[in-house]
Amino acid sequence: MKNKLLLMIFMALFVSQSSANAQSISYPCSIVLEPVNEIPNISGTALITKIKKPYTDQPGSPARERTGVGVYADWMPMPSAFGDFDQYEGFAQIPSEISWRIKMYVVKEDQPSWFGGSPWVGKFDEISAELSAETIVSLRLSNSRTNRLGPAVLQSTLKGCVK
């Protein structure tokens, strides 16, 4: 009886460890951000990677590992086309735990697309939490005057990044 109980405990630990390992994120990872609603031409991507950052700007400063999320979106209409918004923000979120707002910048092109829209880019590289397959990365509307974050226009999870 005692051996059966130990065997069951060992198997339970093995299965839980295997499922935990199966959900770990493989870095670097790139995901396609899909349109949330039918908006012609918009598309985006996110690059998620581990980076080593020094603690200070002094030579020889020890490094710490962080996760960086870079967001690129293209053929984006002006945010005001969706209402009282003046910018886009990247947004990464571990549901029910923590989220990060990513400042986005419009890219001025020498030869803009003839059918409109602009590329927007941004990155945030100070994430110390462990990301999971359920982590959501999105591009959202934002109002810089009120600091109000609007709805997502592009979005995906990190499920495609699982080993």
N, C-alpha and C positions, 0 to 999 in steps of 0.2 A: 504494500500500500504506500509506504513511504517513498519507494523508488518511483512509483507511478506519479505521485504528487510532484516529486522533483523533476521528472521528465516533462510533466505538463507545464510547470513553471519555466523550465528551460525553453520549451517550444514556444510558449507565449512571448518570452523575451526575444527569442530569435525572430519570430514573425513580426513583432512590433519594431525591432531594429531594422529588419529588411524593408518594411513599408516606409519607415522614416527615411532610409537611404534612398528608396525609390523616388521620393518626392524632392530630393535635393536638386538645386539649380546648377546647371552646368554653365560656367563662365568662360569666355564672354558669350553673350546671347543676344540675338537680334529678333525682334518680333514686329509683325506688321500691325499697325493700328488701323482698325476697321471703322468705317463711318457708322455712327450710331443711327442716323437717319439718312434718308435719300438726299444727299447733297452732291450735285454733279462734280466729278473730277477730283474731289479732295482725297488725299491719301497721306499716310504717315508711317513712321517707323520709330522704334526705340532700341537703343543699344544699352545693354546692361552689362557691366564689367566690374571686376575687382581692380582696385588701384592701390598703390602704396603712396601715402602722403607723409611728408616729414611733419613733425610736431611744430617746428619753427623754421624760419628761413635761413638759419645758421648752417654753414657747411657741417656735414657729419651728424646732423640731427637725426635721432632715431625715427624710423618710419612706423606708421600705423596703417592697417588695412581698412579700407572703406569700400563701399559699393557706390558706383557712379551710374546714373541714369541720364542718357542723352536722348532728346526727342527732336525729331525732324518731321515737319508737316509741310506739304506743298499744295499749291493751287487753292489756297485758303482765301475765301472772300474776306473783306474787312469785317472785323468783329461786330461793328455797328449794324451790319446787315441782319443780325439776329436780335436786335433790341438795344437796350442800354448797356452796351459793352464796348470797351475800347482796346482790348488786348486779349491775347490767348495766354493761358498758363498750362504748362505741363503739370501733371498730377500723378503721383505714385502713392499707392495705398495698400497696406496690409489690412484687409477688412476687419473691423472691430478692434484694431490695435493702434495703428499709427499711420500718418500720411505726411507727404512732403509736397510743397508747392514749388514748381520749377519755373523761374522767370524765363519767358520766351521773348525773342527779338525777331522783328521782321527783317528779312534780308532784302536789301535794295539790289535789284538786278540791272546789269547794263542793258540787256535786251529782255524786257518782261514778256511773258507769254501773251500772245495776241488775244487769247480768250479770257484773260484775267486771272486773278488769284496771285498770291504771293507766298514764298516759302517763309516759314518761321522755325527758329532753332533755339534750343536751350539745353542746359545740363545742370545737374546737381550731383556733387560727388562727396557728400558728407553722411551717407547712410551707414550706420553701424549695425542696424538690425538685420537679422537673417531673413532674406526674402523667401517666399514660398511660391508654389505653383498658383496659388490663389491671389497673389499680388496683382493688382490692377494698375495699368499705366494708361493714362488718357491725356487728351488735349481738351481743355475746357475753356469756355468763355470766361472773361473776367472784366470787372470794372475797377480800374486803378484808383478812382476817386473815393469809392465807397469800400474798397477792398472786398467786394462781393464776388464770390466764385459762382459762375453760372454752370449750366449743364455741359456734359461732355459732348463733343462732336466727333471725336475719334477715340477708340478704346480697344484694349485687349488685355488678356491675362498672361502670366508667365508660364502657362501650362506647356507651351511649346519649348520651354527651356529646361524641362526636366530630363535628367540623365536616363 
